[in-house]
Every structure is written in structure tokens, then in C-alpha cells.
Amino acid sequence: MDFGKAYCNLEIQEQWFSQAESGRISHAQLLVSPQGAGALPFALGYAQKVFLSLDPTAGAKMKSLQHPDLFFCFPTASTEQITSDKVESQQFLSSFREFILENPYQELEDWISHIGLQKKQVSINVRDAQFLVKSLSLKSYLGGYKIAIIWMAEYLSEAASNKLLKMIEEPPEKTLFLLLTQDESKILQTIVSRCQTIELKSPSPKQVQEYLTHEFQIEPDLAHKISLESQRDFNLAAKKADNQIVSQGFEEKFIDWVRLAFVAKTKVSALQKLNQWSEEACLWPKEEQKRFLSYCMGVFREALVQNYGLKNISRNPILTEGFAWEKFVGYIDGANIEALLLELNQAHFHIERNANPKIVFLDTSIKMIRHLHMGGKV
């Protein structure tokens, strides 16, 4: 993604960039943003502009988030590998870069899931503040600005806030703090008072549509539909777009799997092809295997809902021409839905725990032969 391209708050970006070009840069800026509005890519675009004012190669460095004068702080917690007395943002930096480059509009919940801290209380602790104070006190690597981005600044601990306060009050030359928050009230008031506050607005559906067509190369009609469903939230729109792309890739695989499993009861040749299908599935990346199984569970749930006449709250997830969705729906009912979902869920569980995928998919395929024929008899 080009961090210099904003899809909303264009007037603010233009004014902000103009100040950077003229050298009128406030040393501490607080970006207050609604959920899904994109404070992080907005801040990264500004940091890129500041760096480019002195270094024409900064764009390439920012593309991979490897600029030597850019520092990050963000909420973390201890893990099995990192004890509580050693945890700090820098321990997770490579994961955080990967997380941003995957989708810079993601939220804290996504980050917590990304690093597996769902049951932990996260914070930006005093060791993070100490790292920033030490790093920003040194000369910049390229002779220009040193920039610290504090993502989700409302999670600064009291000790970290107090540690940073003095540097924010009396920053070294050419030092820039960008504090990003969704809840300004949770930040130490003395820090807020020393920052220039910039309030971002949520995107319009039209701006979300532009983002989807540009970043995901989605057809305009589909981008428009997703934009209306996304509640003015770039992150939600990105997830819906990604799911749509994934679903389109899985649809053909699902159809082949179900057709082979259905006819394998009476045709040996189909059983042989089912074995071949399983061999191909075991070559997919692990995450793709898991997403496919989750996709299949979703399709079976939609089929059950439609079979029970609740079409107003369901959708047709299979759009491939030649697949008889209405006929397929008739075979998914109370007689087999529980068994089908249980098998798929168990397959997902075993793949997650590094079981042999060939065995998992073949075993699940064989069980599906029986389960599919259990339905549609009422």
C-alpha cells in the first residue's frame, strides 16, 4: 500500500503535508480517530512525507517499514517465550511490521489475535518508553527527523506516560512524536496538552469503495455493495473484501469435493478421484487449509438455513454456473448438519495442530460420503 495516499480526511492530509514540506512540524501530534478510519496509515503517510523532505530514497524504506529513524510502540503482553519482566514492543517488531503490511487499517483486537494474546491484558509499558527515550536521544541515522509512532496510545501505562512526558515537553532537535488513539480521555492529560490534536473522520461509503477498487482490484459493483455493508470502516471493508476473494477461490474446490463425495457411494472411480483431491488439498498452505474448512462450514450453515425456509436471512454462497444450489440445499437438514459441521470442525482442529493433512482430508472426505446421504430423506 502507498502510505502517501489517503482515502479520507484528504483536506487534513493536504494541510498536514503542506506543513511538513514547509518545515513547520509540530514535535508532538495526537491523532484521534474513530474505529476503522485509518489513523495508522495516515500517520505512516505523514512520516513518509517528512522523511522524503530530506531523503529521496525514504519511500522505498517506508514501503517495507524498515526506515532506520522510524520507531514504533504498541500494546503487548508476556508470552510463553517472553516473560513479563522483559516484554516490550521491540520483541514483537517483526510481527507488527507484518501485521501492518497485511492491512494497516486493522484494530487492536486483530493485533491481539495476530500474536496470540487473546487472554492477556495488553499495555505499552515503561520499557517501551525507556526504549524511545534512549533511541530518540541519539543522532538520527540519516541526519533528518527521528519519528516515534505510538499506536493505541490510550494503552500507555502510567509509568510509561510519566517517562515520556519530559521528552515530549523538551524533545531533542528534529524529533517527532505521533500518538494515535481512539480514546483521548484515557491519555495522561499533561501529554495531551503538549500535543497538537488532529481529529480524523470516518470514511464515506464512496471513499471505502475507492479503497476497495484500488487496493483489492474489486469490481465496482461488488466494491459498492461491500462499502455499504462496512459501516464506514476501512478495516471491516478489507476483511469483507478478503473473504470475498478467498470465497471465490474456494468455491470451485468445494463444488469438486462435494460432488465427488456424493457420487463416491456408488462409483469407485469417484472414490479414487476423492483420494486425488485429498492429495492436492494437502499441498495447500496450512492457513489456506484452515480457511477452506471454515468456508465449508459457512456454506453448510447457509444451506441449512435456506432448507428451513429462512431465505430472508440467508444468501446463496455458491454462484458458479451449473451448480444446482437449490437441489444441494435439499440434502442439508437436521439429519446430517451436526455431523457435517463436527467433522469439518475436527479437521480444522487437527490441521491447526499439525496433523498429516493428507490423512485429515481423506478421512473427512470418506465420512462426508455417508453424512451427505443422511440428509434429504424427509
N, C-alpha and C positions, 0 to 999 in steps of 0.2 A: 504494500500500500504506500502511496505517496503521502507522507505526513503533512506535506505542504498544502494539500488540497482539503479544504473544509467543505462539508456538505450542508452545514447550517451555521448560524452565527457568523455569516460572511462579513457583515459590517464590522463586527468586533474584531474579526481576524484582520481585515484590511487596516483598521486603525492600529491594531497591535503590531502588525508587521511594519507599518509605516514608522512607528516609534522605534522599532529595532533598527531599521535602516538609517534613521537619523541619529542613532546613538542615545536616544532618550529612553533608557531602560530602567524601570524601577527594580531595585535589587531584590524585592520580595513581593510576589504576586500570589493572590489567593483566588483560585478558580472554583466558584461554587456552581455545581452542575446538577440538574435533575438526572435521575437514573436513565441510562441509555442515550444521553445526549452527546457523550464523547469528549469528556474533559481530557482524557489521556492522549488521544491522537491530536487534539487541539494543542496541548502543551508540547508534544513532540514536534509538531509543525513549527511552533514558535522557537523552540530550541534549535531546530534545524536552520531557521532563518537567522538567528543570532550567530550561530557558528559560521554560516555561509558569508556573513559580512566581512570576515577576515580570512576564511579558508574555503576556496572554491571546490575543494575535494570533500567537504563535510557531508554533502548529500549521500555519497557512497558509504561513508562511515555510519550515517544515521539509518541507512536502509537496513543494515544488519544490527543496529543499536549497539555498535562497538566503538562509538566515539570515545576517546580516552578522557575527555573532560566532561563527560556526562555521567552523573551518579544517580542511582535510584535508592529509595527507601520505600518499603511497603509492608503490610501486615504479615507476620509469620508466627510460628509456634514451634515447639520442640517436636521431634520425630524420634523413631527408633534409632536413627543414625546420629541425630544432633540433639544433645542434651540441653535442658533449659538454661544452663549457665553459659552456653556457647551459641545459642541461636541468634542469628541476625540476618538481615536481608541478603548480605553478600553470599551467605551459604546457599541461597536459592536463586542467585542471579541468572544463571544459565536457563533455569526453568522459567523464570519471569520473562526473559527475552523471548523464549519460545512461545510463551503464553501470549505476549503482546503481538508478535508477528503472526500468530494464528488468527487473532481477531482483537484489535486494540480497543474495541468497544465493550469487552467483557467486564463483568461486575465482580465484586468481592466473592460472592458465592461460587462463581466459576473458578476463581483463583484457588479458593479453599479446596474445591473438588479436584482441581488440576494437580495439587501437591498432596492430596490425601489427608487433609486435616479437618475432616467434617466434624469430628468430635472434640476438637480443641478450640480454646478461646485464643484468638489471634490478637496481636498488637504490634506496634512499632516501638521497640524498647530502647533503653538508654544506650545499648551497644551500637545500635543504628545511628543514634545521634552522635556518639563519640567518633564513629567512622566518618560521618560527614564533616564534623568539626576538624578532624585531622586531615582529611583529603582536601577540603576547601582552603585550608591554611597554607597548603603548598602552592608553588607556582603552577600555572596551567601547563599542560603537556605541549600544546600548540601555540602558546603565547596569547590566546584570546580569553574568552569567558570560560568560567567553570560553572556548570549548571547542575543543580540538585533538584530532582523531581521527587516529591513526597506524595505518593499515591495513597488515597484514603487517609488523609491527614487527621481525620477525626479519631483515628486509632492510635495516635501518638500517646504514649503513656505520660503521666505527669513528670516523671524523671526525665524522659526524652525531651519533652516540651521545654522544661527548665534548662536543659543542657543546650538546646538550640537557640534559646531566646537571646542570649548575649551576642551570638554571631549574627543573628537576624538584626539585632539592634546596631551592631558595629561590624558590618561584613567586610572582608578583605576586598581589595580592588578587583573589579570585574568578576564579581560573584553574583549569581542569580539563583534565588530560591523560587521554585514553582510548587505551591501547595495545592493539591487537588482534593476537594471534599464534596460530599453530598449533604453534610450537616454541619454548617458553620458553628452552630451553638455548642458543639462538643469540643471545639478547639480552644486552647487557652486564650483568654481574651486579650492578654498583653501581646500575644503573637498576632492575632487578627488585627489589632490596632496599628501594627507596624507593617502591614501588607496593603498593597493596592488590591482592592477586591473587584473581581470581574465576574459577573453573573451570566452564565450561559443559559440559553433557552432550548427547550425540546425541539426536535426537528418537525417539520410539517410532513404529511404523507407524501407530498411531491418530492421533498428532499430525501426521504427514505427511499422512494422509488429510484431516484437518480443514483443513490449509493448502490442499490442492488444491481441496476443495469450496468454500472461502471465497474464495480468490484467483482461481481459474480457472473457477469455476462448473461443475465437472465432476460428472457423475452419481456418486452414492455408490459403485456397484459398480465403475465404472472407476477412481475415486479409490482404492478399496481395493486393486484389482489393482496400480496403479502404486505405491502405498505399499509393498507387499510386495516389489516389484522394485527399489526405490530404495535399499536398503541403509542405511536410517536417515539419508538425505542429502537435505536440502531442495533443494539445487541440482540434483541428479540427477533428483529428482521433478519439478521445474519444467521441466527440459529434456524429460523424457518427456511431460509434460502438453502442452507447447507443440508437440512433434512430433505428438502425437495430434490436437490441434486443427488443425494445418496439414494433416495427412494427410486428415482428414475434408473439408477444403475442396478438396483436390487430387484426391480420389477421382473425383468426377464429371467433372472436367476430363480426367483420364487416360482414363476409360472412353470419353468422346466422341472423344478423339484416336485411340485405338487402333481403335475401331470404324470411324471414317471412313477411317483409313489402310488397314485390312484390306479394305474393300469398294471403295476407290478404284481398285483394279486393274482392275475390270470396269465401274464406274459413273462416268460423267463427272460426274454430279450430286454424288457424294461428294467428288470432287476439288475441285469448286467450294466445297463446304462446308468442306473441309480448308483451303482458302485463306482462307475467312472465319474459321475457328477460329484460324489464324495471325495474322490481323489483330487479333483480340480479345486473343490472348496478348501481342502486342507492346505493349498498353496497360497490362499489369500493371507494378507497380514492379519495378525491376531485381532487388532481393533476392528478391522473390516468384518471378520467372522462374527464378532460380538454384535456389531451394529446390524448385520444381516439377521441374526436371530431375534434381536429386538424388533426389527422391522416386520418379520414374520408374525410375531406375537400381535403387533398392531393390526396387521391385515386380518388375522383370525378374529380379533375382537370386533373390528368393523363389520365383518361378515355375520357374526352372531347378532349384533345389534340390528342389522338390516333384516335378517331372517325372522326376527321377532317383531318386525313391522315398525321399527322406530327410525324410519328413513329421515325424519326431520332433524335428528340429532347425530346423524352419521354421514359419511361420504363414501364415494367409490374410490378406493385407493389404487385400483388396477385399471389403467386406461389403455393398455395395449390392445390394438385391434385384433379380433379373433379369439380373445379370451372371454368365455361366457361367464361373466361375473354373477349374473342372476342365478344361473344354474349352480355355480360353485357355492353361492350363499346357502342354497338349499341343503348342502351337506354339512354345514356347520351349525350345530344346535347343542342343546343341553346334554345330549348323549355322548358328545366327544370333546366339547370345548375345554373342559377341565383337564382331560388327559393330554390334549394337544399342547396347551399352554404349559402344563407341568413338564412335558418332555423338552420343550424349547427352553424353558427356564433352567432346567437341569443341564442342558447342553451349554447354555451361556455360562453357568456356574463352573462347569468342568473346563471350558476354554479359558476362562478367567484364571483358573488355577493350573494352567499349562498342561492339561491332559493332551494326549495324542489326538489332534483334530481329525485325522482320518477315521479313527475308531469312533470318535464322538459323532461325526456327521453320518457315518454309515449306520451306527446303532440307532440314531434318531430317525434316519430315513426308513429303516425297517419297521420301527414302531409306528411311524406315520402311516404306513400301508394299512395297518389294522385300524388305527384310530379314525382315518378318513372314512372308512367303510362302516364305521359305527353310527355315523350321523345320517340324516335324511331319510329315516325309516318311519317317521310319524305321518 
